[in-house]
Amino acid sequence: MSARYLIGREVIPVCTPEIAARIRFAEDLLSQPLLYHSSHPENWSVWARKARIVLRNGSLTTGFDSVMNLVIGGLAGLGVALVQRCMIEDELRSGLLVAPLPIRTSTGRGYYLCRRRSLGPHMAADRFEQWVIEQSKPRT
């Protein structure tokens, strides 16, 4: 197999503009509900290390089993969600969600395009691969 990284390593904290108004420093997040993906609660610890803050026991408040539900929780004003930037480009562009702090970090995970090397050149697979690569580019 060959694997080509596409997108999705970077996570950022996001929230509504109303919540963001209460956040000036990374430590200010500790007084807000922290929303997390239940399959990856450690993402907040990764981000906290980058921000040089220490999460307390119980800092994470509500877990969601899908990114979509996590984003909806953030949009509903339930707290600060830590999500992959590529999943919320439209919400950031529209201002429905904002990144209250400029601190971003990599989880080391992401989305990859995998392909059997033994397949060799294949017109349909090659065209699909190019389409997927184009779709994964950040929109401006």
Phi and psi in radians as a Rosetta constraint file:
Dihedral C 1 N 2 CA 2 C 2 CIRCULARHARMONIC -2.023 0.35
Dihedral N 2 CA 2 C 2 N 3 CIRCULARHARMONIC 2.552 0.35
Dihedral C 2 N 3 CA 3 C 3 CIRCULARHARMONIC -2.292 0.35
Dihedral N 3 CA 3 C 3 N 4 CIRCULARHARMONIC 2.226 0.35
Dihedral C 3 N 4 CA 4 C 4 CIRCULARHARMONIC -2.041 0.35
Dihedral N 4 CA 4 C 4 N 5 CIRCULARHARMONIC 2.122 0.35
Dihedral C 4 N 5 CA 5 C 5 CIRCULARHARMONIC -1.124 0.35
Dihedral N 5 CA 5 C 5 N 6 CIRCULARHARMONIC 2.370 0.35
Dihedral C 5 N 6 CA 6 C 6 CIRCULARHARMONIC -1.921 0.35
Dihedral N 6 CA 6 C 6 N 7 CIRCULARHARMONIC -1.004 0.35
Dihedral C 6 N 7 CA 7 C 7 CIRCULARHARMONIC -2.993 0.35
Dihedral N 7 CA 7 C 7 N 8 CIRCULARHARMONIC 2.835 0.35
Dihedral C 7 N 8 CA 8 C 8 CIRCULARHARMONIC 1.872 0.35
Dihedral N 8 CA 8 C 8 N 9 CIRCULARHARMONIC 0.116 0.35
Dihedral C 8 N 9 CA 9 C 9 CIRCULARHARMONIC -1.319 0.35
Dihedral N 9 CA 9 C 9 N 10 CIRCULARHARMONIC -0.597 0.35
Dihedral C 9 N 10 CA 10 C 10 CIRCULARHARMONIC -1.410 0.35
Dihedral N 10 CA 10 C 10 N 11 CIRCULARHARMONIC 2.248 0.35
Dihedral C 10 N 11 CA 11 C 11 CIRCULARHARMONIC -2.033 0.35
Dihedral N 11 CA 11 C 11 N 12 CIRCULARHARMONIC 2.590 0.35
Dihedral C 11 N 12 CA 12 C 12 CIRCULARHARMONIC -2.466 0.35
Dihedral N 12 CA 12 C 12 N 13 CIRCULARHARMONIC 2.598 0.35
Dihedral C 12 N 13 CA 13 C 13 CIRCULARHARMONIC -1.383 0.35
Dihedral N 13 CA 13 C 13 N 14 CIRCULARHARMONIC 2.363 0.35
Dihedral C 13 N 14 CA 14 C 14 CIRCULARHARMONIC -2.383 0.35
Dihedral N 14 CA 14 C 14 N 15 CIRCULARHARMONIC 2.716 0.35
Dihedral C 14 N 15 CA 15 C 15 CIRCULARHARMONIC -2.829 0.35
Dihedral N 15 CA 15 C 15 N 16 CIRCULARHARMONIC -3.135 0.35
Dihedral C 15 N 16 CA 16 C 16 CIRCULARHARMONIC -1.259 0.35
Dihedral N 16 CA 16 C 16 N 17 CIRCULARHARMONIC 2.739 0.35
Dihedral C 16 N 17 CA 17 C 17 CIRCULARHARMONIC -1.010 0.35
Dihedral N 17 CA 17 C 17 N 18 CIRCULARHARMONIC -0.567 0.35
Dihedral C 17 N 18 CA 18 C 18 CIRCULARHARMONIC -1.114 0.35
Dihedral N 18 CA 18 C 18 N 19 CIRCULARHARMONIC -0.760 0.35
Dihedral C 18 N 19 CA 19 C 19 CIRCULARHARMONIC -1.214 0.35
Dihedral N 19 CA 19 C 19 N 20 CIRCULARHARMONIC -0.731 0.35
Dihedral C 19 N 20 CA 20 C 20 CIRCULARHARMONIC -1.011 0.35
Dihedral N 20 CA 20 C 20 N 21 CIRCULARHARMONIC -0.527 0.35
Dihedral C 20 N 21 CA 21 C 21 CIRCULARHARMONIC -1.087 0.35
Dihedral N 21 CA 21 C 21 N 22 CIRCULARHARMONIC -0.361 0.35
Dihedral C 21 N 22 CA 22 C 22 CIRCULARHARMONIC -1.644 0.35
Dihedral N 22 CA 22 C 22 N 23 CIRCULARHARMONIC 0.031 0.35
Dihedral C 22 N 23 CA 23 C 23 CIRCULARHARMONIC -2.050 0.35
Dihedral N 23 CA 23 C 23 N 24 CIRCULARHARMONIC 2.024 0.35
Dihedral C 23 N 24 CA 24 C 24 CIRCULARHARMONIC -2.006 0.35
Dihedral N 24 CA 24 C 24 N 25 CIRCULARHARMONIC -0.556 0.35
Dihedral C 24 N 25 CA 25 C 25 CIRCULARHARMONIC -2.246 0.35
Dihedral N 25 CA 25 C 25 N 26 CIRCULARHARMONIC 2.800 0.35
Dihedral C 25 N 26 CA 26 C 26 CIRCULARHARMONIC -0.980 0.35
Dihedral N 26 CA 26 C 26 N 27 CIRCULARHARMONIC -0.656 0.35
Dihedral C 26 N 27 CA 27 C 27 CIRCULARHARMONIC -1.071 0.35
Dihedral N 27 CA 27 C 27 N 28 CIRCULARHARMONIC -0.474 0.35
Dihedral C 27 N 28 CA 28 C 28 CIRCULARHARMONIC -1.109 0.35
Dihedral N 28 CA 28 C 28 N 29 CIRCULARHARMONIC -0.406 0.35
Dihedral C 28 N 29 CA 29 C 29 CIRCULARHARMONIC -1.135 0.35
Dihedral N 29 CA 29 C 29 N 30 CIRCULARHARMONIC -0.466 0.35
Dihedral C 29 N 30 CA 30 C 30 CIRCULARHARMONIC -1.154 0.35
Dihedral N 30 CA 30 C 30 N 31 CIRCULARHARMONIC -0.296 0.35
Dihedral C 30 N 31 CA 31 C 31 CIRCULARHARMONIC -1.696 0.35
Dihedral N 31 CA 31 C 31 N 32 CIRCULARHARMONIC 0.092 0.35
Dihedral C 31 N 32 CA 32 C 32 CIRCULARHARMONIC -1.950 0.35
Dihedral N 32 CA 32 C 32 N 33 CIRCULARHARMONIC 2.660 0.35
Dihedral C 32 N 33 CA 33 C 33 CIRCULARHARMONIC -1.123 0.35
Dihedral N 33 CA 33 C 33 N 34 CIRCULARHARMONIC 2.274 0.35
Dihedral C 33 N 34 CA 34 C 34 CIRCULARHARMONIC -1.817 0.35
Dihedral N 34 CA 34 C 34 N 35 CIRCULARHARMONIC 2.041 0.35
Dihedral C 34 N 35 CA 35 C 35 CIRCULARHARMONIC -1.624 0.35
Dihedral N 35 CA 35 C 35 N 36 CIRCULARHARMONIC 2.477 0.35
Dihedral C 35 N 36 CA 36 C 36 CIRCULARHARMONIC -2.507 0.35
Dihedral N 36 CA 36 C 36 N 37 CIRCULARHARMONIC 2.797 0.35
Dihedral C 36 N 37 CA 37 C 37 CIRCULARHARMONIC -1.441 0.35
Dihedral N 37 CA 37 C 37 N 38 CIRCULARHARMONIC 2.157 0.35
Dihedral C 37 N 38 CA 38 C 38 CIRCULARHARMONIC -1.123 0.35
Dihedral N 38 CA 38 C 38 N 39 CIRCULARHARMONIC -0.359 0.35
Dihedral C 38 N 39 CA 39 C 39 CIRCULARHARMONIC -1.440 0.35
Dihedral N 39 CA 39 C 39 N 40 CIRCULARHARMONIC -0.274 0.35
Dihedral C 39 N 40 CA 40 C 40 CIRCULARHARMONIC -2.447 0.35
Dihedral N 40 CA 40 C 40 N 41 CIRCULARHARMONIC 0.976 0.35
Dihedral C 40 N 41 CA 41 C 41 CIRCULARHARMONIC -1.113 0.35
Dihedral N 41 CA 41 C 41 N 42 CIRCULARHARMONIC -0.372 0.35
Dihedral C 41 N 42 CA 42 C 42 CIRCULARHARMONIC -1.178 0.35
Dihedral N 42 CA 42 C 42 N 43 CIRCULARHARMONIC -0.243 0.35
Dihedral C 42 N 43 CA 43 C 43 CIRCULARHARMONIC -0.987 0.35
Dihedral N 43 CA 43 C 43 N 44 CIRCULARHARMONIC -0.649 0.35
Dihedral C 43 N 44 CA 44 C 44 CIRCULARHARMONIC -1.139 0.35
Dihedral N 44 CA 44 C 44 N 45 CIRCULARHARMONIC -0.646 0.35
Dihedral C 44 N 45 CA 45 C 45 CIRCULARHARMONIC -1.153 0.35
Dihedral N 45 CA 45 C 45 N 46 CIRCULARHARMONIC -0.701 0.35
Dihedral C 45 N 46 CA 46 C 46 CIRCULARHARMONIC -1.060 0.35
Dihedral N 46 CA 46 C 46 N 47 CIRCULARHARMONIC -0.810 0.35
Dihedral C 46 N 47 CA 47 C 47 CIRCULARHARMONIC -1.139 0.35
Dihedral N 47 CA 47 C 47 N 48 CIRCULARHARMONIC -0.752 0.35
Dihedral C 47 N 48 CA 48 C 48 CIRCULARHARMONIC -1.058 0.35
Dihedral N 48 CA 48 C 48 N 49 CIRCULARHARMONIC -0.701 0.35
Dihedral C 48 N 49 CA 49 C 49 CIRCULARHARMONIC -1.049 0.35
Dihedral N 49 CA 49 C 49 N 50 CIRCULARHARMONIC -0.762 0.35
Dihedral C 49 N 50 CA 50 C 50 CIRCULARHARMONIC -1.105 0.35
Dihedral N 50 CA 50 C 50 N 51 CIRCULARHARMONIC -0.661 0.35
Dihedral C 50 N 51 CA 51 C 51 CIRCULARHARMONIC -1.430 0.35
Dihedral N 51 CA 51 C 51 N 52 CIRCULARHARMONIC -0.133 0.35
Dihedral C 51 N 52 CA 52 C 52 CIRCULARHARMONIC 1.078 0.35
Dihedral N 52 CA 52 C 52 N 53 CIRCULARHARMONIC 0.769 0.35
Dihedral C 52 N 53 CA 53 C 53 CIRCULARHARMONIC -2.198 0.35
Dihedral N 53 CA 53 C 53 N 54 CIRCULARHARMONIC 2.830 0.35
Dihedral C 53 N 54 CA 54 C 54 CIRCULARHARMONIC -1.976 0.35
Dihedral N 54 CA 54 C 54 N 55 CIRCULARHARMONIC 2.127 0.35
Dihedral C 54 N 55 CA 55 C 55 CIRCULARHARMONIC -1.328 0.35
Dihedral N 55 CA 55 C 55 N 56 CIRCULARHARMONIC 2.435 0.35
Dihedral C 55 N 56 CA 56 C 56 CIRCULARHARMONIC -1.528 0.35
Dihedral N 56 CA 56 C 56 N 57 CIRCULARHARMONIC 2.786 0.35
Dihedral C 56 N 57 CA 57 C 57 CIRCULARHARMONIC -1.017 0.35
Dihedral N 57 CA 57 C 57 N 58 CIRCULARHARMONIC 2.347 0.35
Dihedral C 57 N 58 CA 58 C 58 CIRCULARHARMONIC 1.484 0.35
Dihedral N 58 CA 58 C 58 N 59 CIRCULARHARMONIC 0.079 0.35
Dihedral C 58 N 59 CA 59 C 59 CIRCULARHARMONIC -1.105 0.35
Dihedral N 59 CA 59 C 59 N 60 CIRCULARHARMONIC -0.660 0.35
Dihedral C 59 N 60 CA 60 C 60 CIRCULARHARMONIC -1.389 0.35
Dihedral N 60 CA 60 C 60 N 61 CIRCULARHARMONIC 2.213 0.35
Dihedral C 60 N 61 CA 61 C 61 CIRCULARHARMONIC -1.805 0.35
Dihedral N 61 CA 61 C 61 N 62 CIRCULARHARMONIC -0.871 0.35
Dihedral C 61 N 62 CA 62 C 62 CIRCULARHARMONIC -2.300 0.35
Dihedral N 62 CA 62 C 62 N 63 CIRCULARHARMONIC 2.215 0.35
Dihedral C 62 N 63 CA 63 C 63 CIRCULARHARMONIC -1.797 0.35
Dihedral N 63 CA 63 C 63 N 64 CIRCULARHARMONIC 2.549 0.35
Dihedral C 63 N 64 CA 64 C 64 CIRCULARHARMONIC -2.186 0.35
Dihedral N 64 CA 64 C 64 N 65 CIRCULARHARMONIC 2.494 0.35
Dihedral C 64 N 65 CA 65 C 65 CIRCULARHARMONIC -1.539 0.35
Dihedral N 65 CA 65 C 65 N 66 CIRCULARHARMONIC 0.007 0.35
Dihedral C 65 N 66 CA 66 C 66 CIRCULARHARMONIC -2.539 0.35
Dihedral N 66 CA 66 C 66 N 67 CIRCULARHARMONIC 2.671 0.35
Dihedral C 66 N 67 CA 67 C 67 CIRCULARHARMONIC -1.078 0.35
Dihedral N 67 CA 67 C 67 N 68 CIRCULARHARMONIC -0.691 0.35
Dihedral C 67 N 68 CA 68 C 68 CIRCULARHARMONIC -1.032 0.35
Dihedral N 68 CA 68 C 68 N 69 CIRCULARHARMONIC -0.785 0.35
Dihedral C 68 N 69 CA 69 C 69 CIRCULARHARMONIC -1.161 0.35
Dihedral N 69 CA 69 C 69 N 70 CIRCULARHARMONIC -0.631 0.35
Dihedral C 69 N 70 CA 70 C 70 CIRCULARHARMONIC -1.087 0.35
Dihedral N 70 CA 70 C 70 N 71 CIRCULARHARMONIC -0.773 0.35
Dihedral C 70 N 71 CA 71 C 71 CIRCULARHARMONIC -1.119 0.35
Dihedral N 71 CA 71 C 71 N 72 CIRCULARHARMONIC -0.756 0.35
Dihedral C 71 N 72 CA 72 C 72 CIRCULARHARMONIC -1.078 0.35
Dihedral N 72 CA 72 C 72 N 73 CIRCULARHARMONIC -0.687 0.35
Dihedral C 72 N 73 CA 73 C 73 CIRCULARHARMONIC -1.050 0.35
Dihedral N 73 CA 73 C 73 N 74 CIRCULARHARMONIC -0.737 0.35
Dihedral C 73 N 74 CA 74 C 74 CIRCULARHARMONIC -1.125 0.35
Dihedral N 74 CA 74 C 74 N 75 CIRCULARHARMONIC -0.767 0.35
Dihedral C 74 N 75 CA 75 C 75 CIRCULARHARMONIC -1.101 0.35
Dihedral N 75 CA 75 C 75 N 76 CIRCULARHARMONIC -0.553 0.35
Dihedral C 75 N 76 CA 76 C 76 CIRCULARHARMONIC -1.381 0.35
Dihedral N 76 CA 76 C 76 N 77 CIRCULARHARMONIC -0.069 0.35
Dihedral C 76 N 77 CA 77 C 77 CIRCULARHARMONIC 1.406 0.35
Dihedral N 77 CA 77 C 77 N 78 CIRCULARHARMONIC 0.407 0.35
Dihedral C 77 N 78 CA 78 C 78 CIRCULARHARMONIC -1.327 0.35
Dihedral N 78 CA 78 C 78 N 79 CIRCULARHARMONIC -0.246 0.35
Dihedral C 78 N 79 CA 79 C 79 CIRCULARHARMONIC 2.731 0.35
Dihedral N 79 CA 79 C 79 N 80 CIRCULARHARMONIC -2.742 0.35
Dihedral C 79 N 80 CA 80 C 80 CIRCULARHARMONIC -1.779 0.35
Dihedral N 80 CA 80 C 80 N 81 CIRCULARHARMONIC 2.153 0.35
Dihedral C 80 N 81 CA 81 C 81 CIRCULARHARMONIC -1.775 0.35
Dihedral N 81 CA 81 C 81 N 82 CIRCULARHARMONIC 2.452 0.35
Dihedral C 81 N 82 CA 82 C 82 CIRCULARHARMONIC -1.828 0.35
Dihedral N 82 CA 82 C 82 N 83 CIRCULARHARMONIC 1.965 0.35
Dihedral C 82 N 83 CA 83 C 83 CIRCULARHARMONIC -2.401 0.35
Dihedral N 83 CA 83 C 83 N 84 CIRCULARHARMONIC 2.863 0.35
Dihedral C 83 N 84 CA 84 C 84 CIRCULARHARMONIC -1.225 0.35
Dihedral N 84 CA 84 C 84 N 85 CIRCULARHARMONIC 2.275 0.35
Dihedral C 84 N 85 CA 85 C 85 CIRCULARHARMONIC -0.979 0.35
Dihedral N 85 CA 85 C 85 N 86 CIRCULARHARMONIC -0.660 0.35
Dihedral C 85 N 86 CA 86 C 86 CIRCULARHARMONIC -1.106 0.35
Dihedral N 86 CA 86 C 86 N 87 CIRCULARHARMONIC -0.345 0.35
Dihedral C 86 N 87 CA 87 C 87 CIRCULARHARMONIC -1.487 0.35
Dihedral N 87 CA 87 C 87 N 88 CIRCULARHARMONIC -0.207 0.35
Dihedral C 87 N 88 CA 88 C 88 CIRCULARHARMONIC -2.272 0.35
Dihedral N 88 CA 88 C 88 N 89 CIRCULARHARMONIC 0.407 0.35
Dihedral C 88 N 89 CA 89 C 89 CIRCULARHARMONIC -1.002 0.35
Dihedral N 89 CA 89 C 89 N 90 CIRCULARHARMONIC -0.773 0.35
Dihedral C 89 N 90 CA 90 C 90 CIRCULARHARMONIC -1.127 0.35
Dihedral N 90 CA 90 C 90 N 91 CIRCULARHARMONIC -0.735 0.35
Dihedral C 90 N 91 CA 91 C 91 CIRCULARHARMONIC -1.159 0.35
Dihedral N 91 CA 91 C 91 N 92 CIRCULARHARMONIC -0.638 0.35
Dihedral C 91 N 92 CA 92 C 92 CIRCULARHARMONIC -1.204 0.35
Dihedral N 92 CA 92 C 92 N 93 CIRCULARHARMONIC -0.759 0.35
Dihedral C 92 N 93 CA 93 C 93 CIRCULARHARMONIC -1.082 0.35
Dihedral N 93 CA 93 C 93 N 94 CIRCULARHARMONIC -0.680 0.35
Dihedral C 93 N 94 CA 94 C 94 CIRCULARHARMONIC -1.400 0.35
Dihedral N 94 CA 94 C 94 N 95 CIRCULARHARMONIC -0.278 0.35
Dihedral C 94 N 95 CA 95 C 95 CIRCULARHARMONIC 1.521 0.35
Dihedral N 95 CA 95 C 95 N 96 CIRCULARHARMONIC 0.040 0.35
Dihedral C 95 N 96 CA 96 C 96 CIRCULARHARMONIC -1.131 0.35
Dihedral N 96 CA 96 C 96 N 97 CIRCULARHARMONIC -0.623 0.35
Dihedral C 96 N 97 CA 97 C 97 CIRCULARHARMONIC -2.143 0.35
Dihedral N 97 CA 97 C 97 N 98 CIRCULARHARMONIC 2.603 0.35
Dihedral C 97 N 98 CA 98 C 98 CIRCULARHARMONIC -2.328 0.35
Dihedral N 98 CA 98 C 98 N 99 CIRCULARHARMONIC 2.729 0.35
Dihedral C 98 N 99 CA 99 C 99 CIRCULARHARMONIC -1.679 0.35
Dihedral N 99 CA 99 C 99 N 100 CIRCULARHARMONIC 1.862 0.35
Dihedral C 99 N 100 CA 100 C 100 CIRCULARHARMONIC -1.216 0.35
Dihedral N 100 CA 100 C 100 N 101 CIRCULARHARMONIC -0.313 0.35
Dihedral C 100 N 101 CA 101 C 101 CIRCULARHARMONIC -2.333 0.35
Dihedral N 101 CA 101 C 101 N 102 CIRCULARHARMONIC 2.611 0.35
Dihedral C 101 N 102 CA 102 C 102 CIRCULARHARMONIC -1.431 0.35
Dihedral N 102 CA 102 C 102 N 103 CIRCULARHARMONIC 0.118 0.35
Dihedral C 102 N 103 CA 103 C 103 CIRCULARHARMONIC -1.447 0.35
Dihedral N 103 CA 103 C 103 N 104 CIRCULARHARMONIC 2.107 0.35
Dihedral C 103 N 104 CA 104 C 104 CIRCULARHARMONIC -2.172 0.35
Dihedral N 104 CA 104 C 104 N 105 CIRCULARHARMONIC 2.704 0.35
Dihedral C 104 N 105 CA 105 C 105 CIRCULARHARMONIC -2.602 0.35
Dihedral N 105 CA 105 C 105 N 106 CIRCULARHARMONIC 2.868 0.35
Dihedral C 105 N 106 CA 106 C 106 CIRCULARHARMONIC -1.775 0.35
Dihedral N 106 CA 106 C 106 N 107 CIRCULARHARMONIC 2.392 0.35
Dihedral C 106 N 107 CA 107 C 107 CIRCULARHARMONIC -1.524 0.35
Dihedral N 107 CA 107 C 107 N 108 CIRCULARHARMONIC -0.232 0.35
Dihedral C 107 N 108 CA 108 C 108 CIRCULARHARMONIC 1.470 0.35
Dihedral N 108 CA 108 C 108 N 109 CIRCULARHARMONIC -0.111 0.35
Dihedral C 108 N 109 CA 109 C 109 CIRCULARHARMONIC -1.842 0.35
Dihedral N 109 CA 109 C 109 N 110 CIRCULARHARMONIC 2.994 0.35
Dihedral C 109 N 110 CA 110 C 110 CIRCULARHARMONIC 3.003 0.35
Dihedral N 110 CA 110 C 110 N 111 CIRCULARHARMONIC -2.852 0.35
Dihedral C 110 N 111 CA 111 C 111 CIRCULARHARMONIC -1.876 0.35
Dihedral N 111 CA 111 C 111 N 112 CIRCULARHARMONIC 2.322 0.35
Dihedral C 111 N 112 CA 112 C 112 CIRCULARHARMONIC -2.186 0.35
Dihedral N 112 CA 112 C 112 N 113 CIRCULARHARMONIC 2.607 0.35
Dihedral C 112 N 113 CA 113 C 113 CIRCULARHARMONIC -1.720 0.35
Dihedral N 113 CA 113 C 113 N 114 CIRCULARHARMONIC 2.056 0.35
Dihedral C 113 N 114 CA 114 C 114 CIRCULARHARMONIC -1.911 0.35
Dihedral N 114 CA 114 C 114 N 115 CIRCULARHARMONIC 2.500 0.35
Dihedral C 114 N 115 CA 115 C 115 CIRCULARHARMONIC -2.602 0.35
Dihedral N 115 CA 115 C 115 N 116 CIRCULARHARMONIC 2.478 0.35
Dihedral C 115 N 116 CA 116 C 116 CIRCULARHARMONIC -1.234 0.35
Dihedral N 116 CA 116 C 116 N 117 CIRCULARHARMONIC 2.178 0.35
Dihedral C 116 N 117 CA 117 C 117 CIRCULARHARMONIC -1.136 0.35
Dihedral N 117 CA 117 C 117 N 118 CIRCULARHARMONIC -0.602 0.35
Dihedral C 117 N 118 CA 118 C 118 CIRCULARHARMONIC -1.163 0.35
Dihedral N 118 CA 118 C 118 N 119 CIRCULARHARMONIC -0.265 0.35
Dihedral C 118 N 119 CA 119 C 119 CIRCULARHARMONIC -1.155 0.35
Dihedral N 119 CA 119 C 119 N 120 CIRCULARHARMONIC -0.572 0.35
Dihedral C 119 N 120 CA 120 C 120 CIRCULARHARMONIC 1.166 0.35
Dihedral N 120 CA 120 C 120 N 121 CIRCULARHARMONIC -2.944 0.35
Dihedral C 120 N 121 CA 121 C 121 CIRCULARHARMONIC -1.075 0.35
Dihedral N 121 CA 121 C 121 N 122 CIRCULARHARMONIC 2.353 0.35
Dihedral C 121 N 122 CA 122 C 122 CIRCULARHARMONIC -2.630 0.35
Dihedral N 122 CA 122 C 122 N 123 CIRCULARHARMONIC 2.063 0.35
Dihedral C 122 N 123 CA 123 C 123 CIRCULARHARMONIC -0.979 0.35
Dihedral N 123 CA 123 C 123 N 124 CIRCULARHARMONIC -0.833 0.35
Dihedral C 123 N 124 CA 124 C 124 CIRCULARHARMONIC -1.149 0.35
Dihedral N 124 CA 124 C 124 N 125 CIRCULARHARMONIC -0.749 0.35
Dihedral C 124 N 125 CA 125 C 125 CIRCULARHARMONIC -1.152 0.35
Dihedral N 125 CA 125 C 125 N 126 CIRCULARHARMONIC -0.686 0.35
Dihedral C 125 N 126 CA 126 C 126 CIRCULARHARMONIC -1.118 0.35
Dihedral N 126 CA 126 C 126 N 127 CIRCULARHARMONIC -0.745 0.35
Dihedral C 126 N 127 CA 127 C 127 CIRCULARHARMONIC -1.153 0.35
Dihedral N 127 CA 127 C 127 N 128 CIRCULARHARMONIC -0.726 0.35
Dihedral C 127 N 128 CA 128 C 128 CIRCULARHARMONIC -1.087 0.35
Dihedral N 128 CA 128 C 128 N 129 CIRCULARHARMONIC -0.765 0.35
Dihedral C 128 N 129 CA 129 C 129 CIRCULARHARMONIC -1.030 0.35
Dihedral N 129 CA 129 C 129 N 130 CIRCULARHARMONIC -0.790 0.35
Dihedral C 129 N 130 CA 130 C 130 CIRCULARHARMONIC -1.105 0.35
Dihedral N 130 CA 130 C 130 N 131 CIRCULARHARMONIC -0.680 0.35
Dihedral C 130 N 131 CA 131 C 131 CIRCULARHARMONIC -1.117 0.35
Dihedral N 131 CA 131 C 131 N 132 CIRCULARHARMONIC -0.781 0.35
Dihedral C 131 N 132 CA 132 C 132 CIRCULARHARMONIC -1.103 0.35
Dihedral N 132 CA 132 C 132 N 133 CIRCULARHARMONIC -0.748 0.35
Dihedral C 132 N 133 CA 133 C 133 CIRCULARHARMONIC -1.055 0.35
Dihedral N 133 CA 133 C 133 N 134 CIRCULARHARMONIC -0.771 0.35
Dihedral C 133 N 134 CA 134 C 134 CIRCULARHARMONIC -1.104 0.35
Dihedral N 134 CA 134 C 134 N 135 CIRCULARHARMONIC -0.739 0.35
Dihedral C 134 N 135 CA 135 C 135 CIRCULARHARMONIC -1.146 0.35
Dihedral N 135 CA 135 C 135 N 136 CIRCULARHARMONIC -0.497 0.35
Dihedral C 135 N 136 CA 136 C 136 CIRCULARHARMONIC -1.436 0.35
Dihedral N 136 CA 136 C 136 N 137 CIRCULARHARMONIC -0.156 0.35
Dihedral C 136 N 137 CA 137 C 137 CIRCULARHARMONIC -1.214 0.35
Dihedral N 137 CA 137 C 137 N 138 CIRCULARHARMONIC 2.376 0.35
Dihedral C 137 N 138 CA 138 C 138 CIRCULARHARMONIC -1.003 0.35
Dihedral N 138 CA 138 C 138 N 139 CIRCULARHARMONIC 2.403 0.35
Dihedral C 138 N 139 CA 139 C 139 CIRCULARHARMONIC -1.499 0.35
Dihedral N 139 CA 139 C 139 N 140 CIRCULARHARMONIC 2.492 0.35
